[in-house]
């Protein structure tokens, strides 16, 4: 029946999350890398380019921003 099962389910964790919990220094290093790459991409986007290139840089920038948010949340735990 629903809710009457014995035992608790184990929470899902990504490989990156497990690695960072084992080695907190790795989170700091990855955060520094992602922040520096975000700054580089912002400079490239400000320099200009074709519409397709700017869309690709924007997509990458969103990915790196999301990664840095996830890394900072994991590091706080």
mmJSON file of the N, C-alpha and C atoms, coordinates in Angstrom:
{"data_MODEL":{"atom_site":{
"group_PDB":["ATOM","ATOM","ATOM","ATOM","ATOM","ATOM","ATOM","ATOM","ATOM","ATOM","ATOM","ATOM","ATOM","ATOM","ATOM","ATOM","ATOM","ATOM","ATOM","ATOM","ATOM","ATOM","ATOM","ATOM","ATOM","ATOM","ATOM","ATOM","ATOM","ATOM","ATOM","ATOM","ATOM","ATOM","ATOM","ATOM","ATOM","ATOM","ATOM","ATOM","ATOM","ATOM","ATOM","ATOM","ATOM","ATOM","ATOM","ATOM","ATOM","ATOM","ATOM","ATOM","ATOM","ATOM","ATOM","ATOM","ATOM","ATOM","ATOM","ATOM","ATOM","ATOM","ATOM","ATOM","ATOM","ATOM","ATOM","ATOM","ATOM","ATOM","ATOM","ATOM","ATOM","ATOM","ATOM","ATOM","ATOM","ATOM","ATOM","ATOM","ATOM","ATOM","ATOM","ATOM","ATOM","ATOM","ATOM","ATOM","ATOM","ATOM","ATOM","ATOM","ATOM","ATOM","ATOM","ATOM","ATOM","ATOM","ATOM","ATOM","ATOM","ATOM","ATOM","ATOM","ATOM","ATOM","ATOM","ATOM","ATOM","ATOM","ATOM","ATOM","ATOM","ATOM","ATOM","ATOM","ATOM","ATOM","ATOM","ATOM","ATOM","ATOM","ATOM","ATOM","ATOM","ATOM","ATOM","ATOM","ATOM","ATOM","ATOM","ATOM","ATOM","ATOM","ATOM","ATOM","ATOM","ATOM","ATOM","ATOM","ATOM","ATOM","ATOM","ATOM","ATOM","ATOM","ATOM","ATOM","ATOM","ATOM","ATOM","ATOM","ATOM","ATOM","ATOM","ATOM","ATOM","ATOM","ATOM","ATOM","ATOM","ATOM","ATOM","ATOM","ATOM","ATOM","ATOM","ATOM","ATOM","ATOM","ATOM","ATOM","ATOM","ATOM","ATOM","ATOM","ATOM","ATOM","ATOM","ATOM","ATOM","ATOM","ATOM","ATOM","ATOM","ATOM","ATOM","ATOM","ATOM","ATOM","ATOM","ATOM","ATOM","ATOM","ATOM","ATOM","ATOM","ATOM","ATOM","ATOM","ATOM","ATOM","ATOM","ATOM","ATOM","ATOM","ATOM","ATOM","ATOM","ATOM","ATOM","ATOM","ATOM","ATOM","ATOM","ATOM","ATOM","ATOM","ATOM","ATOM","ATOM","ATOM","ATOM","ATOM","ATOM","ATOM","ATOM","ATOM","ATOM","ATOM","ATOM"],
"id":[1,2,3,4,5,6,7,8,9,10,11,12,13,14,15,16,17,18,19,20,21,22,23,24,25,26,27,28,29,30,31,32,33,34,35,36,37,38,39,40,41,42,43,44,45,46,47,48,49,50,51,52,53,54,55,56,57,58,59,60,61,62,63,64,65,66,67,68,69,70,71,72,73,74,75,76,77,78,79,80,81,82,83,84,85,86,87,88,89,90,91,92,93,94,95,96,97,98,99,100,101,102,103,104,105,106,107,108,109,110,111,112,113,114,115,116,117,118,119,120,121,122,123,124,125,126,127,128,129,130,131,132,133,134,135,136,137,138,139,140,141,142,143,144,145,146,147,148,149,150,151,152,153,154,155,156,157,158,159,160,161,162,163,164,165,166,167,168,169,170,171,172,173,174,175,176,177,178,179,180,181,182,183,184,185,186,187,188,189,190,191,192,193,194,195,196,197,198,199,200,201,202,203,204,205,206,207,208,209,210,211,212,213,214,215,216,217,218,219,220,221,222,223,224,225,226,227,228,229,230,231],
"type_symbol":["N","C","C","N","C","C","N","C","C","N","C","C","N","C","C","N","C","C","N","C","C","N","C","C","N","C","C","N","C","C","N","C","C","N","C","C","N","C","C","N","C","C","N","C","C","N","C","C","N","C","C","N","C","C","N","C","C","N","C","C","N","C","C","N","C","C","N","C","C","N","C","C","N","C","C","N","C","C","N","C","C","N","C","C","N","C","C","N","C","C","N","C","C","N","C","C","N","C","C","N","C","C","N","C","C","N","C","C","N","C","C","N","C","C","N","C","C","N","C","C","N","C","C","N","C","C","N","C","C","N","C","C","N","C","C","N","C","C","N","C","C","N","C","C","N","C","C","N","C","C","N","C","C","N","C","C","N","C","C","N","C","C","N","C","C","N","C","C","N","C","C","N","C","C","N","C","C","N","C","C","N","C","C","N","C","C","N","C","C","N","C","C","N","C","C","N","C","C","N","C","C","N","C","C","N","C","C","N","C","C","N","C","C","N","C","C","N","C","C","N","C","C","N","C","C","N","C","C","N","C","C"],
"label_atom_id":["N","CA","C","N","CA","C","N","CA","C","N","CA","C","N","CA","C","N","CA","C","N","CA","C","N","CA","C","N","CA","C","N","CA","C","N","CA","C","N","CA","C","N","CA","C","N","CA","C","N","CA","C","N","CA","C","N","CA","C","N","CA","C","N","CA","C","N","CA","C","N","CA","C","N","CA","C","N","CA","C","N","CA","C","N","CA","C","N","CA","C","N","CA","C","N","CA","C","N","CA","C","N","CA","C","N","CA","C","N","CA","C","N","CA","C","N","CA","C","N","CA","C","N","CA","C","N","CA","C","N","CA","C","N","CA","C","N","CA","C","N","CA","C","N","CA","C","N","CA","C","N","CA","C","N","CA","C","N","CA","C","N","CA","C","N","CA","C","N","CA","C","N","CA","C","N","CA","C","N","CA","C","N","CA","C","N","CA","C","N","CA","C","N","CA","C","N","CA","C","N","CA","C","N","CA","C","N","CA","C","N","CA","C","N","CA","C","N","CA","C","N","CA","C","N","CA","C","N","CA","C","N","CA","C","N","CA","C","N","CA","C","N","CA","C","N","CA","C","N","CA","C","N","CA","C","N","CA","C","N","CA","C","N","CA","C","N","CA","C"],
"label_alt_id":[null,null,null,null,null,null,null,null,null,null,null,null,null,null,null,null,null,null,null,null,null,null,null,null,null,null,null,null,null,null,null,null,null,null,null,null,null,null,null,null,null,null,null,null,null,null,null,null,null,null,null,null,null,null,null,null,null,null,null,null,null,null,null,null,null,null,null,null,null,null,null,null,null,null,null,null,null,null,null,null,null,null,null,null,null,null,null,null,null,null,null,null,null,null,null,null,null,null,null,null,null,null,null,null,null,null,null,null,null,null,null,null,null,null,null,null,null,null,null,null,null,null,null,null,null,null,null,null,null,null,null,null,null,null,null,null,null,null,null,null,null,null,null,null,null,null,null,null,null,null,null,null,null,null,null,null,null,null,null,null,null,null,null,null,null,null,null,null,null,null,null,null,null,null,null,null,null,null,null,null,null,null,null,null,null,null,null,null,null,null,null,null,null,null,null,null,null,null,null,null,null,null,null,null,null,null,null,null,null,null,null,null,null,null,null,null,null,null,null,null,null,null,null,null,null,null,null,null,null,null,null],
"label_comp_id":["UNK","UNK","UNK","UNK","UNK","UNK","UNK","UNK","UNK","UNK","UNK","UNK","UNK","UNK","UNK","UNK","UNK","UNK","UNK","UNK","UNK","UNK","UNK","UNK","UNK","UNK","UNK","UNK","UNK","UNK","UNK","UNK","UNK","UNK","UNK","UNK","UNK","UNK","UNK","UNK","UNK","UNK","UNK","UNK","UNK","UNK","UNK","UNK","UNK","UNK","UNK","UNK","UNK","UNK","UNK","UNK","UNK","UNK","UNK","UNK","UNK","UNK","UNK","UNK","UNK","UNK","UNK","UNK","UNK","UNK","UNK","UNK","UNK","UNK","UNK","UNK","UNK","UNK","UNK","UNK","UNK","UNK","UNK","UNK","UNK","UNK","UNK","UNK","UNK","UNK","UNK","UNK","UNK","UNK","UNK","UNK","UNK","UNK","UNK","UNK","UNK","UNK","UNK","UNK","UNK","UNK","UNK","UNK","UNK","UNK","UNK","UNK","UNK","UNK","UNK","UNK","UNK","UNK","UNK","UNK","UNK","UNK","UNK","UNK","UNK","UNK","UNK","UNK","UNK","UNK","UNK","UNK","UNK","UNK","UNK","UNK","UNK","UNK","UNK","UNK","UNK","UNK","UNK","UNK","UNK","UNK","UNK","UNK","UNK","UNK","UNK","UNK","UNK","UNK","UNK","UNK","UNK","UNK","UNK","UNK","UNK","UNK","UNK","UNK","UNK","UNK","UNK","UNK","UNK","UNK","UNK","UNK","UNK","UNK","UNK","UNK","UNK","UNK","UNK","UNK","UNK","UNK","UNK","UNK","UNK","UNK","UNK","UNK","UNK","UNK","UNK","UNK","UNK","UNK","UNK","UNK","UNK","UNK","UNK","UNK","UNK","UNK","UNK","UNK","UNK","UNK","UNK","UNK","UNK","UNK","UNK","UNK","UNK","UNK","UNK","UNK","UNK","UNK","UNK","UNK","UNK","UNK","UNK","UNK","UNK","UNK","UNK","UNK","UNK","UNK","UNK"],
"label_asym_id":["A","A","A","A","A","A","A","A","A","A","A","A","A","A","A","A","A","A","A","A","A","A","A","A","A","A","A","A","A","A","A","A","A","A","A","A","A","A","A","A","A","A","A","A","A","A","A","A","A","A","A","A","A","A","A","A","A","A","A","A","A","A","A","A","A","A","A","A","A","A","A","A","A","A","A","A","A","A","A","A","A","A","A","A","A","A","A","A","A","A","A","A","A","A","A","A","A","A","A","A","A","A","A","A","A","A","A","A","A","A","A","A","A","A","A","A","A","A","A","A","A","A","A","A","A","A","A","A","A","A","A","A","A","A","A","A","A","A","A","A","A","A","A","A","A","A","A","A","A","A","A","A","A","A","A","A","A","A","A","A","A","A","A","A","A","A","A","A","A","A","A","A","A","A","A","A","A","A","A","A","A","A","A","A","A","A","A","A","A","A","A","A","A","A","A","A","A","A","A","A","A","A","A","A","A","A","A","A","A","A","A","A","A","A","A","A","A","A","A","A","A","A","A","A","A","A","A","A","A","A","A"],
"label_entity_id":["1","1","1","1","1","1","1","1","1","1","1","1","1","1","1","1","1","1","1","1","1","1","1","1","1","1","1","1","1","1","1","1","1","1","1","1","1","1","1","1","1","1","1","1","1","1","1","1","1","1","1","1","1","1","1","1","1","1","1","1","1","1","1","1","1","1","1","1","1","1","1","1","1","1","1","1","1","1","1","1","1","1","1","1","1","1","1","1","1","1","1","1","1","1","1","1","1","1","1","1","1","1","1","1","1","1","1","1","1","1","1","1","1","1","1","1","1","1","1","1","1","1","1","1","1","1","1","1","1","1","1","1","1","1","1","1","1","1","1","1","1","1","1","1","1","1","1","1","1","1","1","1","1","1","1","1","1","1","1","1","1","1","1","1","1","1","1","1","1","1","1","1","1","1","1","1","1","1","1","1","1","1","1","1","1","1","1","1","1","1","1","1","1","1","1","1","1","1","1","1","1","1","1","1","1","1","1","1","1","1","1","1","1","1","1","1","1","1","1","1","1","1","1","1","1","1","1","1","1","1","1"],
"label_seq_id":[1,1,1,2,2,2,3,3,3,4,4,4,5,5,5,6,6,6,7,7,7,8,8,8,9,9,9,10,10,10,11,11,11,12,12,12,13,13,13,14,14,14,15,15,15,16,16,16,17,17,17,18,18,18,19,19,19,20,20,20,21,21,21,22,22,22,23,23,23,24,24,24,25,25,25,26,26,26,27,27,27,28,28,28,29,29,29,30,30,30,31,31,31,32,32,32,33,33,33,34,34,34,35,35,35,36,36,36,37,37,37,38,38,38,39,39,39,40,40,40,41,41,41,42,42,42,43,43,43,44,44,44,45,45,45,46,46,46,47,47,47,48,48,48,49,49,49,50,50,50,51,51,51,52,52,52,53,53,53,54,54,54,55,55,55,56,56,56,57,57,57,58,58,58,59,59,59,60,60,60,61,61,61,62,62,62,63,63,63,64,64,64,65,65,65,66,66,66,67,67,67,68,68,68,69,69,69,70,70,70,71,71,71,72,72,72,73,73,73,74,74,74,75,75,75,76,76,76,77,77,77],
"pdbx_PDB_ins_code":[null,null,null,null,null,null,null,null,null,null,null,null,null,null,null,null,null,null,null,null,null,null,null,null,null,null,null,null,null,null,null,null,null,null,null,null,null,null,null,null,null,null,null,null,null,null,null,null,null,null,null,null,null,null,null,null,null,null,null,null,null,null,null,null,null,null,null,null,null,null,null,null,null,null,null,null,null,null,null,null,null,null,null,null,null,null,null,null,null,null,null,null,null,null,null,null,null,null,null,null,null,null,null,null,null,null,null,null,null,null,null,null,null,null,null,null,null,null,null,null,null,null,null,null,null,null,null,null,null,null,null,null,null,null,null,null,null,null,null,null,null,null,null,null,null,null,null,null,null,null,null,null,null,null,null,null,null,null,null,null,null,null,null,null,null,null,null,null,null,null,null,null,null,null,null,null,null,null,null,null,null,null,null,null,null,null,null,null,null,null,null,null,null,null,null,null,null,null,null,null,null,null,null,null,null,null,null,null,null,null,null,null,null,null,null,null,null,null,null,null,null,null,null,null,null,null,null,null,null,null,null],
"Cartn_x":[0.829,0.0,0.871,0.258,0.996,1.366,2.643,3.118,3.332,3.005,3.168,4.376,5.176,6.343,7.366,8.063,9.089,10.398,11.163,12.453,12.299,13.331,13.31,14.076,13.622,14.321,15.556,16.583,17.83,17.708,18.172,18.116,19.096,18.673,19.541,20.579,21.823,22.897,23.677,24.003,24.821,26.269,27.029,28.437,29.208,28.918,29.599,29.324,28.093,27.71,28.466,28.6,29.321,30.797,31.386,32.8,33.061,32.17,32.368,32.218,31.308,31.153,32.367,33.03,34.239,35.421,35.472,36.606,36.084,35.863,35.31,36.194,37.494,38.39,38.073,37.579,37.246,36.113,35.178,34.062,34.584,35.515,36.08,36.814,37.589,38.316,37.356,36.304,35.336,34.572,34.261,33.589,34.47,35.745,36.673,36.765,36.839,36.913,35.652,34.498,33.249,33.084,33.461,33.345,34.282,35.494,36.431,35.951,35.395,34.885,33.652,32.831,31.671,32.132,33.159,33.691,34.251,34.961,35.507,34.388,33.335,32.221,31.498,31.365,30.724,31.535,32.868,33.727,33.569,33.526,33.361,32.009,30.979,29.65,29.588,30.281,30.298,31.07,32.053,32.848,32.02,30.968,30.086,30.382,29.64,29.78,28.476,28.409,27.173,26.084,24.869,23.726,23.831,24.249,24.368,25.439,26.574,27.635,27.166,26.456,25.962,24.95,24.124,23.171,23.912,24.954,25.742,26.449,27.041,27.702,26.694,25.508,24.468,24.036,23.908,23.539,24.616,25.867,26.97,27.016,26.774,26.794,25.71,24.527,23.451,23.838,24.505,24.949,25.963,26.949,27.956,27.349,26.399,25.74,24.967,24.28,23.536,24.48,25.586,26.572,27.114,27.399,27.935,26.904,25.621,24.569,24.496,24.554,24.488,25.698,26.884,28.097,28.045,27.533,27.467,26.459,25.353,24.374,24.947,25.676,26.274,27.334,28.12,29.188,28.63,27.451,26.842,26.344,26.016,25.462,26.489],
"Cartn_y":[-1.181,0.0,1.24,2.319,3.576,4.101,4.372,4.937,3.927,2.679,1.672,0.757,1.082,0.266,0.431,-0.657,-0.565,-0.091,0.614,1.113,2.437,3.207,4.492,4.386,5.147,5.176,6.048,5.646,6.402,7.56,8.735,9.897,9.742,10.232,10.189,11.295,10.965,11.951,11.801,12.928,12.914,12.602,12.126,11.81,13.038,14.172,15.409,15.773,15.576,15.886,15.003,13.738,12.803,13.179,13.501,13.886,15.141,16.11,17.373,17.18,16.32,16.069,15.351,14.534,13.86,14.822,15.744,16.66,18.088,18.827,20.181,21.175,20.919,21.812,21.808,20.676,20.546,21.505,21.709,22.628,24.043,24.439,25.786,25.96,24.946,25.006,25.103,24.291,24.307,25.627,26.187,27.487,28.574,28.546,29.531,29.386,28.132,27.898,28.389,28.046,28.447,29.966,30.603,32.062,32.737,32.221,32.821,32.606,31.441,31.177,32.03,32.267,33.15,34.558,35.034,36.364,36.429,35.372,35.331,35.363,34.586,34.549,35.887,36.55,37.86,38.852,38.779,39.657,39.366,38.071,37.699,38.155,38.055,38.468,39.984,40.718,42.174,42.614,41.803,42.124,42.025,41.212,41.09,39.85,39.703,38.543,38.305,37.185,36.861,36.456,36.479,36.158,34.724,33.804,32.397,32.227,32.905,32.819,33.36,34.482,35.07,34.155,33.477,32.523,31.365,30.874,29.768,30.203,31.401,31.898,32.101,32.577,32.767,31.451,30.424,29.099,28.557,28.688,28.245,29.029,30.31,31.161,30.735,30.411,29.93,28.61,27.744,26.47,26.652,27.509,27.765,28.455,29.337,30.011,28.995,28.093,27.054,26.147,25.795,24.95,25.631,26.916,27.616,27.69,27.829,27.831,26.472,25.414,24.063,23.803,24.194,23.988,24.745,25.963,26.726,26.124,25.569,24.922,23.647,22.876,21.642,21.953,22.983,23.345,23.804,24.404,24.864,23.711,22.581,21.459,20.792],
"Cartn_z":[0.0,0.0,0.0,-0.347,-0.45,0.938,1.123,2.371,3.483,3.235,4.28,4.041,3.034,2.751,3.869,4.148,5.179,4.55,5.343,4.865,4.124,4.198,3.518,2.218,1.24,-0.037,0.084,-0.623,-0.613,-1.598,-1.187,-2.051,-3.206,-4.371,-5.546,-5.461,-5.769,-5.789,-7.09,-7.699,-8.898,-8.529,-9.509,-9.277,-8.821,-9.436,-9.073,-7.618,-7.196,-5.815,-4.826,-5.134,-4.266,-4.204,-5.371,-5.406,-4.597,-4.687,-3.974,-2.47,-2.066,-0.634,-0.067,-0.887,-0.438,-0.395,-1.36,-1.483,-1.661,-0.567,-0.658,-1.406,-1.475,-2.208,-3.701,-4.169,-5.586,-5.957,-5.06,-5.316,-5.502,-4.667,-4.769,-6.095,-6.485,-7.749,-8.935,-8.917,-10.006,-10.063,-8.904,-8.876,-9.477,-9.161,-9.716,-11.234,-11.717,-13.161,-13.866,-13.313,-13.966,-13.955,-12.867,-12.811,-13.815,-13.941,-14.9,-16.332,-16.615,-17.967,-18.265,-17.261,-17.455,-17.81,-17.136,-17.426,-18.849,-19.27,-20.622,-21.663,-21.428,-22.375,-22.445,-21.31,-21.309,-22.136,-22.028,-22.825,-24.313,-24.668,-26.068,-26.614,-25.784,-26.227,-26.412,-25.555,-25.685,-26.926,-27.322,-28.5,-29.776,-29.731,-30.883,-31.704,-32.756,-33.623,-34.345,-35.025,-35.737,-34.742,-35.223,-34.36,-33.829,-34.673,-34.275,-33.194,-33.352,-32.345,-30.999,-31.038,-29.793,-29.102,-29.885,-29.301,-28.642,-29.308,-28.738,-27.458,-27.47,-26.261,-25.139,-25.479,-24.467,-23.833,-24.666,-24.16,-23.22,-23.637,-22.781,-21.482,-21.571,-20.382,-19.392,-19.9,-19.024,-18.358,-19.098,-18.538,-17.42,-17.655,-16.629,-15.407,-15.633,-14.512,-13.666,-14.339,-13.619,-12.843,-13.456,-12.779,-11.539,-11.632,-10.462,-9.339,-9.676,-8.662,-7.966,-8.749,-8.184,-7.304,-7.769,-6.978,-5.66,-5.691,-4.449,-3.466,-3.978,-3.103,-2.48,-3.288,-2.79,-1.74,-1.987,-1.06,0.29,0.3,1.552,2.406,1.792,2.539,3.336],
"occupancy":[1.0,1.0,1.0,1.0,1.0,1.0,1.0,1.0,1.0,1.0,1.0,1.0,1.0,1.0,1.0,1.0,1.0,1.0,1.0,1.0,1.0,1.0,1.0,1.0,1.0,1.0,1.0,1.0,1.0,1.0,1.0,1.0,1.0,1.0,1.0,1.0,1.0,1.0,1.0,1.0,1.0,1.0,1.0,1.0,1.0,1.0,1.0,1.0,1.0,1.0,1.0,1.0,1.0,1.0,1.0,1.0,1.0,1.0,1.0,1.0,1.0,1.0,1.0,1.0,1.0,1.0,1.0,1.0,1.0,1.0,1.0,1.0,1.0,1.0,1.0,1.0,1.0,1.0,1.0,1.0,1.0,1.0,1.0,1.0,1.0,1.0,1.0,1.0,1.0,1.0,1.0,1.0,1.0,1.0,1.0,1.0,1.0,1.0,1.0,1.0,1.0,1.0,1.0,1.0,1.0,1.0,1.0,1.0,1.0,1.0,1.0,1.0,1.0,1.0,1.0,1.0,1.0,1.0,1.0,1.0,1.0,1.0,1.0,1.0,1.0,1.0,1.0,1.0,1.0,1.0,1.0,1.0,1.0,1.0,1.0,1.0,1.0,1.0,1.0,1.0,1.0,1.0,1.0,1.0,1.0,1.0,1.0,1.0,1.0,1.0,1.0,1.0,1.0,1.0,1.0,1.0,1.0,1.0,1.0,1.0,1.0,1.0,1.0,1.0,1.0,1.0,1.0,1.0,1.0,1.0,1.0,1.0,1.0,1.0,1.0,1.0,1.0,1.0,1.0,1.0,1.0,1.0,1.0,1.0,1.0,1.0,1.0,1.0,1.0,1.0,1.0,1.0,1.0,1.0,1.0,1.0,1.0,1.0,1.0,1.0,1.0,1.0,1.0,1.0,1.0,1.0,1.0,1.0,1.0,1.0,1.0,1.0,1.0,1.0,1.0,1.0,1.0,1.0,1.0,1.0,1.0,1.0,1.0,1.0,1.0,1.0,1.0,1.0,1.0,1.0,1.0],
"B_iso_or_equiv":[0.0,0.0,0.0,0.0,0.0,0.0,0.0,0.0,0.0,0.0,0.0,0.0,0.0,0.0,0.0,0.0,0.0,0.0,0.0,0.0,0.0,0.0,0.0,0.0,0.0,0.0,0.0,0.0,0.0,0.0,0.0,0.0,0.0,0.0,0.0,0.0,0.0,0.0,0.0,0.0,0.0,0.0,0.0,0.0,0.0,0.0,0.0,0.0,0.0,0.0,0.0,0.0,0.0,0.0,0.0,0.0,0.0,0.0,0.0,0.0,0.0,0.0,0.0,0.0,0.0,0.0,0.0,0.0,0.0,0.0,0.0,0.0,0.0,0.0,0.0,0.0,0.0,0.0,0.0,0.0,0.0,0.0,0.0,0.0,0.0,0.0,0.0,0.0,0.0,0.0,0.0,0.0,0.0,0.0,0.0,0.0,0.0,0.0,0.0,0.0,0.0,0.0,0.0,0.0,0.0,0.0,0.0,0.0,0.0,0.0,0.0,0.0,0.0,0.0,0.0,0.0,0.0,0.0,0.0,0.0,0.0,0.0,0.0,0.0,0.0,0.0,0.0,0.0,0.0,0.0,0.0,0.0,0.0,0.0,0.0,0.0,0.0,0.0,0.0,0.0,0.0,0.0,0.0,0.0,0.0,0.0,0.0,0.0,0.0,0.0,0.0,0.0,0.0,0.0,0.0,0.0,0.0,0.0,0.0,0.0,0.0,0.0,0.0,0.0,0.0,0.0,0.0,0.0,0.0,0.0,0.0,0.0,0.0,0.0,0.0,0.0,0.0,0.0,0.0,0.0,0.0,0.0,0.0,0.0,0.0,0.0,0.0,0.0,0.0,0.0,0.0,0.0,0.0,0.0,0.0,0.0,0.0,0.0,0.0,0.0,0.0,0.0,0.0,0.0,0.0,0.0,0.0,0.0,0.0,0.0,0.0,0.0,0.0,0.0,0.0,0.0,0.0,0.0,0.0,0.0,0.0,0.0,0.0,0.0,0.0,0.0,0.0,0.0,0.0,0.0,0.0],
"pdbx_formal_charge":[null,null,null,null,null,null,null,null,null,null,null,null,null,null,null,null,null,null,null,null,null,null,null,null,null,null,null,null,null,null,null,null,null,null,null,null,null,null,null,null,null,null,null,null,null,null,null,null,null,null,null,null,null,null,null,null,null,null,null,null,null,null,null,null,null,null,null,null,null,null,null,null,null,null,null,null,null,null,null,null,null,null,null,null,null,null,null,null,null,null,null,null,null,null,null,null,null,null,null,null,null,null,null,null,null,null,null,null,null,null,null,null,null,null,null,null,null,null,null,null,null,null,null,null,null,null,null,null,null,null,null,null,null,null,null,null,null,null,null,null,null,null,null,null,null,null,null,null,null,null,null,null,null,null,null,null,null,null,null,null,null,null,null,null,null,null,null,null,null,null,null,null,null,null,null,null,null,null,null,null,null,null,null,null,null,null,null,null,null,null,null,null,null,null,null,null,null,null,null,null,null,null,null,null,null,null,null,null,null,null,null,null,null,null,null,null,null,null,null,null,null,null,null,null,null,null,null,null,null,null,null],
"auth_seq_id":[1,1,1,2,2,2,3,3,3,4,4,4,5,5,5,6,6,6,7,7,7,8,8,8,9,9,9,10,10,10,11,11,11,12,12,12,13,13,13,14,14,14,15,15,15,16,16,16,17,17,17,18,18,18,19,19,19,20,20,20,21,21,21,22,22,22,23,23,23,24,24,24,25,25,25,26,26,26,27,27,27,28,28,28,29,29,29,30,30,30,31,31,31,32,32,32,33,33,33,34,34,34,35,35,35,36,36,36,37,37,37,38,38,38,39,39,39,40,40,40,41,41,41,42,42,42,43,43,43,44,44,44,45,45,45,46,46,46,47,47,47,48,48,48,49,49,49,50,50,50,51,51,51,52,52,52,53,53,53,54,54,54,55,55,55,56,56,56,57,57,57,58,58,58,59,59,59,60,60,60,61,61,61,62,62,62,63,63,63,64,64,64,65,65,65,66,66,66,67,67,67,68,68,68,69,69,69,70,70,70,71,71,71,72,72,72,73,73,73,74,74,74,75,75,75,76,76,76,77,77,77],
"auth_comp_id":["UNK","UNK","UNK","UNK","UNK","UNK","UNK","UNK","UNK","UNK","UNK","UNK","UNK","UNK","UNK","UNK","UNK","UNK","UNK","UNK","UNK","UNK","UNK","UNK","UNK","UNK","UNK","UNK","UNK","UNK","UNK","UNK","UNK","UNK","UNK","UNK","UNK","UNK","UNK","UNK","UNK","UNK","UNK","UNK","UNK","UNK","UNK","UNK","UNK","UNK","UNK","UNK","UNK","UNK","UNK","UNK","UNK","UNK","UNK","UNK","UNK","UNK","UNK","UNK","UNK","UNK","UNK","UNK","UNK","UNK","UNK","UNK","UNK","UNK","UNK","UNK","UNK","UNK","UNK","UNK","UNK","UNK","UNK","UNK","UNK","UNK","UNK","UNK","UNK","UNK","UNK","UNK","UNK","UNK","UNK","UNK","UNK","UNK","UNK","UNK","UNK","UNK","UNK","UNK","UNK","UNK","UNK","UNK","UNK","UNK","UNK","UNK","UNK","UNK","UNK","UNK","UNK","UNK","UNK","UNK","UNK","UNK","UNK","UNK","UNK","UNK","UNK","UNK","UNK","UNK","UNK","UNK","UNK","UNK","UNK","UNK","UNK","UNK","UNK","UNK","UNK","UNK","UNK","UNK","UNK","UNK","UNK","UNK","UNK","UNK","UNK","UNK","UNK","UNK","UNK","UNK","UNK","UNK","UNK","UNK","UNK","UNK","UNK","UNK","UNK","UNK","UNK","UNK","UNK","UNK","UNK","UNK","UNK","UNK","UNK","UNK","UNK","UNK","UNK","UNK","UNK","UNK","UNK","UNK","UNK","UNK","UNK","UNK","UNK","UNK","UNK","UNK","UNK","UNK","UNK","UNK","UNK","UNK","UNK","UNK","UNK","UNK","UNK","UNK","UNK","UNK","UNK","UNK","UNK","UNK","UNK","UNK","UNK","UNK","UNK","UNK","UNK","UNK","UNK","UNK","UNK","UNK","UNK","UNK","UNK","UNK","UNK","UNK","UNK","UNK","UNK"],
"auth_asym_id":["A","A","A","A","A","A","A","A","A","A","A","A","A","A","A","A","A","A","A","A","A","A","A","A","A","A","A","A","A","A","A","A","A","A","A","A","A","A","A","A","A","A","A","A","A","A","A","A","A","A","A","A","A","A","A","A","A","A","A","A","A","A","A","A","A","A","A","A","A","A","A","A","A","A","A","A","A","A","A","A","A","A","A","A","A","A","A","A","A","A","A","A","A","A","A","A","A","A","A","A","A","A","A","A","A","A","A","A","A","A","A","A","A","A","A","A","A","A","A","A","A","A","A","A","A","A","A","A","A","A","A","A","A","A","A","A","A","A","A","A","A","A","A","A","A","A","A","A","A","A","A","A","A","A","A","A","A","A","A","A","A","A","A","A","A","A","A","A","A","A","A","A","A","A","A","A","A","A","A","A","A","A","A","A","A","A","A","A","A","A","A","A","A","A","A","A","A","A","A","A","A","A","A","A","A","A","A","A","A","A","A","A","A","A","A","A","A","A","A","A","A","A","A","A","A","A","A","A","A","A","A"],
"auth_atom_id":["N","CA","C","N","CA","C","N","CA","C","N","CA","C","N","CA","C","N","CA","C","N","CA","C","N","CA","C","N","CA","C","N","CA","C","N","CA","C","N","CA","C","N","CA","C","N","CA","C","N","CA","C","N","CA","C","N","CA","C","N","CA","C","N","CA","C","N","CA","C","N","CA","C","N","CA","C","N","CA","C","N","CA","C","N","CA","C","N","CA","C","N","CA","C","N","CA","C","N","CA","C","N","CA","C","N","CA","C","N","CA","C","N","CA","C","N","CA","C","N","CA","C","N","CA","C","N","CA","C","N","CA","C","N","CA","C","N","CA","C","N","CA","C","N","CA","C","N","CA","C","N","CA","C","N","CA","C","N","CA","C","N","CA","C","N","CA","C","N","CA","C","N","CA","C","N","CA","C","N","CA","C","N","CA","C","N","CA","C","N","CA","C","N","CA","C","N","CA","C","N","CA","C","N","CA","C","N","CA","C","N","CA","C","N","CA","C","N","CA","C","N","CA","C","N","CA","C","N","CA","C","N","CA","C","N","CA","C","N","CA","C","N","CA","C","N","CA","C","N","CA","C","N","CA","C","N","CA","C","N","CA","C","N","CA","C","N","CA","C"],
"pdbx_PDB_model_num":[1,1,1,1,1,1,1,1,1,1,1,1,1,1,1,1,1,1,1,1,1,1,1,1,1,1,1,1,1,1,1,1,1,1,1,1,1,1,1,1,1,1,1,1,1,1,1,1,1,1,1,1,1,1,1,1,1,1,1,1,1,1,1,1,1,1,1,1,1,1,1,1,1,1,1,1,1,1,1,1,1,1,1,1,1,1,1,1,1,1,1,1,1,1,1,1,1,1,1,1,1,1,1,1,1,1,1,1,1,1,1,1,1,1,1,1,1,1,1,1,1,1,1,1,1,1,1,1,1,1,1,1,1,1,1,1,1,1,1,1,1,1,1,1,1,1,1,1,1,1,1,1,1,1,1,1,1,1,1,1,1,1,1,1,1,1,1,1,1,1,1,1,1,1,1,1,1,1,1,1,1,1,1,1,1,1,1,1,1,1,1,1,1,1,1,1,1,1,1,1,1,1,1,1,1,1,1,1,1,1,1,1,1,1,1,1,1,1,1,1,1,1,1,1,1,1,1,1,1,1,1]
}}}
